[in-house]
Amino acid sequence: MTNVNAQKSSKIIIEHSDFANVNQDEIPDALLLTGNVRVSHDGVVFTCNKAYVFQKENYLKAFGEVQMVQGDTLFLNSKYAEYNGEAKKAYATGNVVMRSTDATLVTDTINFDRNIQQAFYNSFGTITSKENTLKSKSGRYFATEKKFKFLTAVTITNPKYVIKSNHLDYYTNSGHSYLFGPSTITSKENFIYTEKGFYDTKKNLAYFKRKSYIKYKDRRIEADSLYYDRNREYASGTNNVKITDSINKGVIKGHYAEIYRNLKTEKDSMMVTKRAVAITLVEKDSMYIHGKKMLITGKVGERIIRGFNNVRFYKTDMSGKCDSLHSDQKTALTKLIGKPILWNYENQMTGDVMHLIGNNKTEKLDSLKVLNNAFIVSKDTVGTGYNQVKGMNLYGKFKDNKLNEVDIIKNTEIIYYMRNDLQELIGINKSVGSKINLILDKNTIESITIFNKPDGEIYPEKELPENARKLRGLVWRGEERIKSKDDIFPPEENELDAKIQALSKIEMEKENIPLEPSQETLNYDKPKPKAKTTSSKKEAKAKVK
């Protein structure tokens, strides 16, 4: 078979067919080709069982085992196809299979525009690549960028997870997925929601930018920006981080956090900084703990909370400060380490080390230990004096989360302003003993018992000089007392929070648009630049000469 229109490259070229015929009655102005048909047009080759070539219109209709090949990058198979040589547009239908170097699309009907190198379908399609299977009602393929764009419901199925979105760009060479609008990623380990994000399906790395969260069976992590590494089960959050413990009803907040999870041992660890706060529920009352850095480790029911550098905490009936804190959920023991100070109602307590012991069954505070240099002090209810008790160690018992009974042990001393029911001063009790027991009702001492040869007396106010009304080591720190949950944060962290909130508000008010593809995505197949070779010593010497 000789070439027809071979001299005009813009025309469809017939390269081969077993038989050729013209039938003006059945198909006017068409050349009928049958058997091993092969035609080409500007770099595209068509093969089929039968074809009609309309030479005036530069148009092709192909039937039976149709294949369109564009170089070595695109292969399109179907039962039937049409091609317009003037417009450079193709249409294929019937068991359509489109293959590129990285993926295969199976659908019923497809259109391909060679001018812009785009193919689109609206007849449900399945795309398979090495890592994933994608299914959607419609889609568009950008051959140059090796990208599928979906603007209707699309599902990516991977052995480890399933991605669902209504707006997704998927790059077949890199496996990079860009999600926009309500999107979910579901796996055995967790459930992820985002309205703007990126997922590398080959490396299992991701970041999410808008209204995003990661939900495990016992924990939910949300932030303005989230990074996630599925291989290590590692996540980090930036700005407005909130981690909710659904089992223990606890919340941890900050503006930066890192979370590691061990799925085998069910142990995990978290580090939170930048206005970090851990909020735990203690008998329907929230305890707020702040540290410059907060660490939370351990499995469910055995969490350990550590706070470092200028720890402050607040509860409606209790607040305090220390250098660092260690709280063990399993033992219900909280250690206040380094210059601890505790306020329970109007009572100020200090010592070298403090332990708060809870009851896991009742979820209430049970007892308190203050070890070495224990000191409890409160202002006199009417006057300017201070009620004071000191000793080596202090052991307190709580009732309904209120300090109810206190024992001060070894080398104990007390100064107490005694008043009648009319709040009139009866006298000032100044005594020493080996042990002192106090029964408290909020800020009122109901009874004082001094054990083992107590030595002291009750002085009339005029007979006890001012300098004798204070025990050695008394430092009243009422101005430092934390009176609300907002007081736990230092000024510089509140300033940081204000800046972040202002930026977040601006970001949320911006028009929400899809993420731009990264340079890694765009340059995925491009060869990396070779490192510059250094000149040899001889060449260097020659240049110097």
Phi, psi and omega per residue, in radians:
M1 nan 2.220 -3.136
T2 -1.498 2.663 3.129
N3 -1.183 2.389 3.077
V4 -1.844 2.403 -3.117
N5 0.990 0.540 -3.109
A6 -1.110 -0.469 -3.085
Q7 -1.367 -0.305 3.138
K8 -1.863 1.827 -3.034
S9 -1.194 -0.387 -3.130
S10 -1.377 -0.163 3.129
K11 -1.596 2.704 3.041
I12 -1.153 2.272 -3.094
I13 -1.816 2.232 3.078
I14 -1.582 2.023 -3.080
E15 -1.657 -0.567 -3.113
H16 -2.909 2.575 2.885
S17 -2.846 2.628 3.138
D18 -1.223 -0.639 -3.139
F19 -2.404 2.584 3.085
A20 -2.377 2.503 -3.082
N21 -2.720 2.728 3.054
V22 -2.166 2.208 3.131
N23 -2.301 1.640 -3.080
Q24 -1.169 -0.427 -3.138
D25 -1.285 -0.807 -3.095
E26 -1.405 -0.873 -3.105
I27 -2.369 1.602 -3.098
P28 -1.076 2.510 3.047
D29 1.045 0.420 3.133
A30 -2.122 2.525 3.028
L31 -1.703 2.129 -3.106
L32 -1.616 2.134 -3.138
L33 -2.054 2.379 3.110
T34 -2.425 2.568 3.063
G35 1.389 1.908 3.060
N36 0.873 0.849 -3.104
V37 -1.279 2.393 3.082
R38 -2.474 2.070 3.068
V39 -2.272 2.798 -3.116
S40 -2.474 2.820 3.093
H41 -2.782 1.950 3.067
D42 0.803 0.937 3.036
G43 1.595 -0.044 3.089
V44 -1.941 2.374 -3.124
V45 -2.054 2.292 3.063
F46 -1.923 2.366 2.959
T47 -2.234 2.578 -3.117
C48 -2.932 3.124 3.101
N49 -1.477 -0.607 -3.108
K50 -2.594 2.558 -3.132
A51 -2.589 2.616 2.956
Y52 -1.975 2.131 3.093
V53 -1.911 2.009 3.091
F54 -1.650 1.714 -2.943
Q55 -1.217 -0.622 3.131
K56 -1.141 -0.782 -3.126
E57 -1.422 -0.168 -3.082
N58 1.016 0.926 -2.980
Y59 -2.305 2.542 -3.076
L60 -2.241 2.370 2.930
K61 -2.111 2.197 -3.047
A62 -2.116 2.486 -3.061
F63 -2.285 2.472 2.962
G64 1.292 1.982 3.097
E65 0.852 0.868 -3.114
V66 -1.344 2.381 3.016
Q67 -2.397 2.307 3.023
M68 -1.966 2.229 -3.107
V69 -2.127 2.178 3.065
Q70 -1.984 1.799 -3.114
G71 0.992 -2.392 3.089
D72 -2.022 0.406 -3.065
T73 -1.995 -0.397 -3.043
L74 -2.465 2.241 3.124
F75 -2.252 2.239 -3.096
L76 -2.208 2.034 -3.139
N77 -1.978 2.496 3.128
S78 -2.852 3.032 3.052
K79 -1.412 -0.565 -3.075
Y80 -2.530 2.549 3.121
A81 -2.641 2.685 3.006
E82 -2.254 2.608 -3.135
Y83 -2.495 2.252 3.107
N84 -1.788 1.910 -3.093
G85 -1.214 -0.457 3.123
E86 -1.318 -0.776 -3.108
A87 -1.541 -0.223 -3.093
K88 1.009 0.804 3.139
K89 -2.197 2.446 -3.118
A90 -2.110 2.643 3.089
Y91 -2.345 2.308 -3.130
A92 -2.379 2.530 3.140
T93 -2.606 2.764 3.130
G94 1.529 1.720 3.125
N95 0.865 0.904 -3.092
V96 -1.281 2.302 3.047
V97 -2.263 2.054 3.094
M98 -1.974 2.172 -3.104
R99 -2.067 2.360 2.947
S100 -2.035 -3.046 -3.110
T101 -1.191 -0.342 -3.017
D102 -2.062 -0.261 -3.042
A103 -2.704 2.837 3.107
T104 -2.252 2.286 3.096
L105 -1.921 2.287 3.050
V106 -2.065 2.173 -3.140
T107 -2.691 -3.046 -3.122
D108 -1.673 -0.698 -3.069
T109 -2.467 2.462 -3.132
I110 -2.531 2.592 3.030
N111 -2.075 2.443 -3.122
F112 -2.297 2.152 3.120
D113 -1.846 1.907 -3.084
R114 -1.244 -0.433 -3.115
N115 -1.096 -0.727 3.140
I116 -1.887 0.049 3.114
Q117 0.956 0.899 3.136
Q118 -2.282 2.421 3.044
A119 -2.081 2.474 3.132
F120 -2.445 2.625 -3.133
Y121 -2.449 2.717 3.136
N122 -2.486 0.733 -3.020
S123 -2.438 0.628 -3.072
F124 1.059 2.256 -3.097
G125 -2.478 2.675 3.067
T126 -2.154 2.177 -3.132
I127 -1.980 2.239 3.104
T128 -2.093 2.376 3.013
S129 -2.255 -3.058 -3.078
K130 -1.064 -0.691 -3.051
E131 -1.693 -0.526 -2.888
N132 -2.353 2.806 2.950
T133 -2.155 2.204 -3.128
L134 -1.998 2.393 3.082
K135 -2.276 2.355 3.134
S136 -2.723 2.794 3.119
K137 -1.268 -0.630 -3.125
S138 -2.612 2.877 3.128
G139 -3.037 2.922 3.124
R140 -2.326 2.386 -3.141
Y141 -1.975 2.230 3.102
F142 -1.794 1.798 -2.993
A143 -1.116 -0.713 -3.104
T144 -1.113 -0.730 -3.105
E145 -1.552 -0.151 -3.078
K146 0.990 0.856 -3.023
K147 -2.256 2.374 2.943
F148 -1.769 2.367 3.049
K149 -2.046 2.282 3.128
F150 -2.120 2.262 3.112
L151 -2.080 0.150 2.982
T152 -2.236 3.093 -3.048
A153 -0.880 2.166 3.117
V154 -2.304 2.517 3.119
T155 -2.213 2.225 3.015
I156 -1.856 2.111 3.123
T157 -1.896 2.112 3.109
N158 -2.109 2.656 3.125
P159 -0.936 -0.431 -3.072
K160 -1.754 -0.319 -3.035
Y161 -2.868 2.991 3.068
V162 -2.282 2.238 3.101
I163 -1.850 2.327 3.066
K164 -2.243 2.357 -3.134
S165 -2.757 2.832 3.024
N166 -1.801 -0.135 3.119
H167 -2.565 1.880 -3.048
L168 -2.542 2.370 2.985
D169 -1.884 2.176 -3.097
Y170 -2.145 2.117 3.141
Y171 -1.665 2.037 -3.006
T172 -1.213 -0.521 -3.093
N173 -1.309 -0.731 -3.076
S174 -1.680 -0.334 -3.038
G175 1.324 0.222 3.135
H176 -1.329 2.343 3.127
S177 -2.132 2.271 3.085
Y178 -1.978 2.074 -3.052
L179 -1.839 2.535 3.127
F180 -2.543 2.410 -3.046
G181 1.425 3.068 -3.100
P182 -0.920 2.054 -3.074
S183 -2.438 2.582 -3.136
T184 -2.307 2.622 3.045
I185 -2.272 2.011 -3.028
T186 -2.007 2.314 3.084
S187 -2.511 3.088 3.086
K188 -1.128 -0.575 -3.042
E189 -1.403 -0.668 -3.019
N190 -2.791 3.078 3.077
F191 -2.264 2.231 -3.088
I192 -2.043 2.365 3.050
Y193 -2.169 2.422 3.082
T194 -2.681 2.779 3.028
E195 -2.066 0.063 2.997
K196 -2.897 2.055 -3.070
G197 -2.885 3.094 -3.115
F198 -2.382 2.437 3.078
Y199 -2.423 2.153 3.052
D200 -1.584 1.822 -3.040
T201 -1.297 -0.246 3.087
K202 -1.518 -0.801 -3.101
K203 -1.590 -0.195 -3.090
N204 1.039 0.744 3.061
L205 -2.014 2.577 -3.076
A206 -2.672 2.738 2.892
Y207 -2.493 2.579 -3.032
F208 -2.303 2.458 -2.921
K209 -2.054 -0.366 -2.991
R210 -2.433 2.187 3.104
K211 0.836 0.798 -3.006
S212 -1.815 2.599 3.023
Y213 -2.701 2.733 3.042
I214 -2.048 2.208 -3.074
K215 -2.079 2.088 2.989
Y216 -1.725 3.106 -3.102
K217 -1.151 -0.403 -3.101
D218 -2.163 0.076 -2.999
R219 -2.725 2.525 3.074
R220 -2.235 2.278 -3.104
I221 -2.061 2.168 3.103
E222 -2.372 2.689 -3.118
A223 -2.943 2.891 3.055
D224 -1.078 -0.636 3.132
S225 -2.407 2.264 -3.133
L226 -2.149 2.437 3.003
Y227 -2.042 2.473 -3.067
Y228 -2.481 2.305 3.070
D229 -2.100 1.820 -3.083
R230 -1.177 -0.535 -3.102
N231 -1.076 -0.688 -3.118
R232 -1.793 -0.021 -3.000
E233 0.854 0.916 -3.141
Y234 -2.037 2.395 3.071
A235 -2.396 2.585 3.020
S236 -2.330 2.546 -3.137
G237 -2.200 2.516 3.134
T238 -2.245 2.264 3.091
N239 1.181 2.178 3.133
N240 0.920 0.826 3.104
V241 -1.316 2.360 3.079
K242 -2.439 2.130 -3.137
I243 -2.050 2.032 -3.074
T244 -1.860 2.178 3.066
D245 -1.631 1.799 -3.013
S246 -1.236 -0.457 -3.116
I247 -1.404 -0.834 -3.103
N248 -1.602 0.022 3.108
K249 0.967 0.737 3.094
G250 -1.978 2.717 3.141
V251 -2.335 2.415 3.055
I252 -2.153 2.271 -3.116
K253 -2.206 2.756 3.088
G254 3.059 -3.063 3.112
H255 -1.940 0.035 2.955
Y256 -2.689 2.366 -3.135
A257 -2.585 2.603 3.012
E258 -2.221 2.354 -3.076
I259 -2.282 2.195 3.023
Y260 -1.987 2.417 3.080
R261 -2.203 2.377 3.035
N262 -1.884 1.830 -3.020
L263 -1.229 -0.420 -3.134
K264 -1.329 -0.862 -3.093
T265 -1.571 -0.166 -3.085
E266 1.084 0.305 3.030
K267 -1.612 2.594 3.084
D268 -2.563 3.012 3.126
S269 -2.544 2.571 3.123
M270 -2.358 2.513 3.007
M271 -2.214 2.197 -3.106
V272 -2.226 2.328 3.097
T273 -2.361 -3.097 3.102
K274 1.058 1.475 -3.102
R275 1.053 0.825 -3.117
A276 -1.303 2.470 3.063
V277 -2.623 2.352 3.036
A278 -1.867 2.222 -3.101
I279 -2.028 2.062 3.135
T280 -2.134 2.660 -3.107
L281 -1.650 2.149 3.081
V282 -2.125 1.783 -3.123
E283 0.803 1.097 3.070
K284 1.110 0.292 3.093
D285 -2.276 2.345 -3.058
S286 -1.544 2.357 3.026
M287 -1.801 2.192 -3.128
Y288 -1.869 2.139 3.139
I289 -2.111 2.200 3.134
H290 -2.112 2.450 2.981
G291 -2.559 2.769 3.098
K292 -1.037 -0.586 3.045
K293 -2.366 2.332 3.097
M294 -2.075 2.315 3.073
L295 -2.079 2.310 3.102
I296 -2.234 2.135 -3.079
T297 -2.323 2.916 3.038
G298 1.783 2.924 -3.140
K299 -1.469 3.016 -3.125
V300 -1.012 2.299 -3.130
G301 1.505 -0.158 -3.133
E302 -2.301 0.566 -3.121
R303 -1.146 2.531 3.001
I304 -2.140 2.182 3.122
I305 -1.850 2.217 3.065
R306 -2.117 2.354 3.068
G307 -2.118 2.437 -3.084
F308 -2.249 2.558 3.022
N309 1.126 1.785 3.039
N310 1.012 1.008 3.129
V311 -1.307 2.371 3.071
R312 -2.358 2.535 3.115
F313 -2.485 2.729 -3.088
Y314 -2.556 2.413 2.978
K315 -2.476 2.734 -3.007
T316 -0.968 -0.555 -3.118
D317 -1.958 0.162 -3.092
M318 -2.755 2.486 3.043
S319 -2.658 2.920 -3.112
G320 -3.069 3.082 3.141
K321 -2.517 2.675 3.020
C322 -2.919 3.012 3.115
D323 -1.271 -0.751 3.129
S324 -2.591 2.856 -3.059
L325 -2.419 2.512 3.089
H326 -2.361 2.006 -3.101
S327 -2.134 2.129 -3.090
D328 -1.866 1.994 -3.093
Q329 -1.151 -0.640 -3.071
K330 -1.167 -0.758 -3.135
T331 -1.606 -0.136 -3.114
A332 1.033 0.545 -3.132
L333 -1.902 2.217 3.065
T334 -2.039 2.125 -3.138
K335 -1.799 2.234 3.034
L336 -1.790 2.029 -2.956
I337 -2.070 2.332 3.065
G338 1.455 1.708 3.102
K339 0.898 0.919 -3.107
P340 -1.312 2.553 3.015
I341 -2.470 2.408 -3.050
L342 -2.327 2.355 3.032
W343 -2.015 2.182 3.012
N344 -2.109 1.880 -2.923
Y345 0.959 -2.108 -3.082
E346 -1.697 0.116 -3.107
N347 -1.587 2.219 3.093
Q348 -1.833 2.208 -3.131
M349 -2.144 2.388 3.086
T350 -2.377 2.829 3.109
G351 3.079 3.127 -3.132
D352 -1.288 -0.711 -3.136
V353 -2.418 2.461 3.084
M354 -2.214 2.455 3.051
H355 -2.176 2.223 2.990
L356 -1.832 2.162 -3.096
I357 -1.974 2.226 -3.140
G358 -1.833 3.114 3.086
N359 -2.136 1.951 -3.074
N360 -1.137 -0.479 -3.124
K361 -1.282 -0.801 -3.107
T362 -1.583 -0.225 -3.080
E363 1.008 0.619 3.111
K364 -2.118 2.775 3.002
L365 -1.218 2.376 -3.081
D366 -1.856 -0.870 -3.041
S367 -2.697 2.983 -3.093
L368 -2.399 2.420 3.015
K369 -2.164 2.303 2.998
V370 -2.130 2.001 -2.999
L371 -1.872 2.233 3.111
N372 1.209 2.135 3.092
N373 1.025 0.747 3.139
A374 -1.201 2.386 -3.090
F375 -2.555 2.180 3.055
I376 -2.146 2.311 -3.049
V377 -2.536 2.547 3.024
S378 -2.547 2.673 3.119
K379 -1.242 2.501 3.019
D380 -1.046 2.416 -2.997
T381 -1.091 -0.453 -3.076
V382 -2.042 -0.887 -3.033
G383 -1.486 -2.818 -3.110
T384 -1.784 0.011 -3.095
G385 -1.412 -3.124 -3.094
Y386 -2.271 2.320 2.950
N387 -1.437 2.226 -2.991
Q388 -2.402 2.451 3.000
V389 -2.420 2.324 3.103
K390 -2.400 2.784 3.117
G391 -3.093 -3.017 3.132
M392 -1.217 -0.972 -3.116
N393 -2.267 2.723 3.130
L394 -2.247 2.342 3.092
Y395 -2.198 2.110 -3.084
G396 -2.100 2.628 3.078
K397 -2.057 2.388 3.127
F398 -1.741 2.565 3.001
K399 -2.298 2.059 -3.044
D400 0.946 0.769 3.101
N401 1.142 0.234 3.080
K402 -2.003 2.405 3.130
L403 -1.122 2.055 -2.996
N404 -1.917 -0.661 -3.107
E405 -2.463 2.421 -3.095
V406 -2.315 2.331 2.991
D407 -2.007 2.192 3.070
I408 -1.922 2.220 -2.965
I409 -1.996 2.372 2.948
K410 1.258 2.186 3.095
N411 0.900 0.859 -3.043
T412 -1.515 2.575 3.073
E413 -2.423 2.642 3.127
I414 -2.543 2.459 2.921
I415 -2.246 2.141 -3.061
Y416 -2.430 2.299 3.121
Y417 -1.517 1.948 -3.055
M418 -1.616 2.221 -3.116
R419 -2.258 2.657 3.097
N420 -1.519 -3.027 -3.102
D421 -1.119 -0.381 3.116
L422 -1.585 0.163 -3.141
Q423 1.129 0.441 3.069
E424 -1.533 2.407 -3.103
L425 -1.260 2.117 3.113
I426 -1.543 -0.685 -3.120
G427 3.004 3.048 -3.133
I428 -1.985 2.073 -3.133
N429 -1.499 2.097 3.076
K430 -2.222 1.964 -3.026
S431 -2.488 2.864 3.023
V432 -2.293 2.773 3.111
G433 -3.023 -3.107 3.125
S434 -1.591 -0.328 3.119
K435 -2.709 2.451 3.085
I436 -2.241 2.335 3.088
N437 -1.986 2.283 3.109
L438 -2.100 2.391 2.963
I439 -1.904 2.139 -3.008
L440 -1.990 2.646 2.934
D441 -2.354 1.703 -2.999
K442 0.977 -1.928 -3.082
N443 -1.742 0.051 -3.074
T444 -1.798 2.272 3.039
I445 -1.542 1.993 -3.113
E446 -1.406 -0.599 3.120
S447 -2.655 2.604 3.087
I448 -2.214 2.238 3.074
T449 -2.193 2.165 3.134
I450 -1.913 2.251 -3.037
F451 -1.854 2.775 2.984
N452 1.013 1.467 3.056
K453 0.892 1.066 3.111
P454 -1.121 2.568 -3.138
D455 -2.287 2.056 -3.131
G456 2.938 3.121 3.103
E457 -2.745 2.987 3.099
I458 -1.762 2.092 -3.083
Y459 -1.734 2.418 2.899
P460 -1.089 2.591 -3.032
E461 -0.934 -0.701 -3.061
K462 -1.256 -0.379 -3.052
E463 -1.592 -0.124 3.122
L464 -1.938 1.897 -3.091
P465 -1.065 2.757 -3.131
E466 -0.998 -0.725 -3.076
N467 -1.256 -0.156 3.103
A468 -1.751 0.040 -3.082
R469 -1.671 0.113 3.121
K470 -2.216 2.288 3.074
L471 -1.325 2.643 3.135
R472 -1.049 2.249 3.132
G473 1.690 -0.025 3.135
L474 -1.171 2.192 2.999
V475 -2.368 1.889 3.109
W476 -1.439 2.162 -3.046
R477 -2.122 0.671 -3.093
G478 -1.051 -0.552 -3.135
E479 -1.204 -0.283 3.122
E480 -1.576 -0.148 -3.025
R481 -1.023 2.376 3.133
I482 -1.544 1.997 -3.007
K483 -1.861 -0.088 3.097
S484 -2.676 2.913 -3.130
K485 -1.147 -0.405 3.130
D486 -1.356 -0.351 -3.122
D487 -1.278 -0.201 -3.088
I488 -1.306 -0.238 -3.076
F489 -1.735 2.317 3.054
P490 -1.231 2.772 -3.063
P491 -0.959 -0.705 -3.075
E492 -1.146 -0.536 3.124
E493 -1.375 -0.502 3.030
N494 -1.198 -0.636 3.085
E495 -1.132 -0.748 3.096
L496 -1.058 -0.769 3.141
D497 -1.065 -0.741 -3.136
A498 -1.077 -0.712 3.120
K499 -1.131 -0.773 -3.112
I500 -1.144 -0.717 3.132
Q501 -1.124 -0.669 3.123
A502 -1.137 -0.753 3.129
L503 -1.165 -0.686 3.129
S504 -1.120 -0.686 3.123
K505 -1.115 -0.755 3.103
I506 -1.073 -0.753 -3.116
E507 -1.120 -0.715 -3.114
M508 -1.243 -0.455 -3.141
E509 -1.430 -0.252 3.105
K510 -1.210 2.719 3.042
E511 -1.109 2.276 -3.114
N512 -1.415 2.003 -3.135
I513 -2.193 2.717 -3.117
P514 -1.076 2.733 3.063
L515 -1.139 2.480 3.004
E516 -1.344 2.465 3.111
P517 -1.106 2.489 -3.120
S518 -1.312 2.898 3.086
Q519 -1.114 -0.571 3.096
E520 -1.080 -0.696 3.111
T521 -1.173 -0.851 -3.055
L522 -1.179 -0.560 -3.064
N523 -1.830 0.343 -2.996
Y524 -1.014 -0.755 -3.088
D525 -1.612 -0.111 -3.090
K526 -1.337 2.446 3.128
P527 -1.132 2.435 3.130
K528 -1.259 2.480 3.139
P529 -1.105 2.390 -3.140
K530 -1.271 2.517 3.113
A531 -1.165 2.466 -3.140
K532 -1.180 2.272 3.131
T533 -1.453 2.382 3.136
T534 -1.397 2.596 3.128
S535 -1.204 2.610 3.104
S536 -1.217 2.863 -3.136
K537 -1.034 -0.677 -3.131
K538 -1.122 -0.752 3.135
E539 -1.122 -0.659 -3.140
A540 -1.136 -0.739 3.118
K541 -1.113 -0.699 -3.131
A542 -1.088 -0.697 3.137
K543 -1.127 -0.671 3.131
V544 -1.120 -0.700 3.127
K545 -1.137 nan nan
